[in-house]
Amino acid sequence: MRQISREISVPKSSVLRIVHDDLSLKCAKKRRAQELTQSNRAVRLQRAKKLLQMFPDDKVDFIWFTDEKVFTVSSLRNPQSDRLYVPAGIKKKQVAAERLLRTRTTFSWLVMVLVGVSKLGFTGLIFVDPGVKVNGSYYRDVRDVLL
């Protein structure tokens, strides 16, 4: 918006109004993602077909693919808007230190979520209890839940 405003010498608010109201456009932030080329897609398809050939057709329905993801549970904070307002006559050094500090916890809360997918369908989300180690025996226990 700023660049368009500068180039055509029109106020930014007018450019914003034109884009939003007249053109019915909406701004969306781009996200980072891995780019897959056609050769990447072909290699993935070839590997998937090769994997399927390793098992008899009657067993393919019962192959489960599982994956887990760890989510950090913490609220988003914008430090630019984290301000402290004090009366005009008060100097910063007169304010209590704990009011000026933006503290954070040493360890943030984590949640691990597991899901399984097969030809037959998919599982619901499985929330892993905190402190549980994910290893082979864990997967055997979860497999019983999935089936």
Secondary structure by P-SEA (a helix, b strand, c coil): caaaaaaacccaaaaaaaaccccbbbbbbbbbbbbbcaaaaaaaaaaaaaaaaaccccccccbbbbbbbbbbbcccccccccccccccccccccccccccccccccccbbbbbbbbbcccccccbbbbcccccccaaaaaaaaaaac
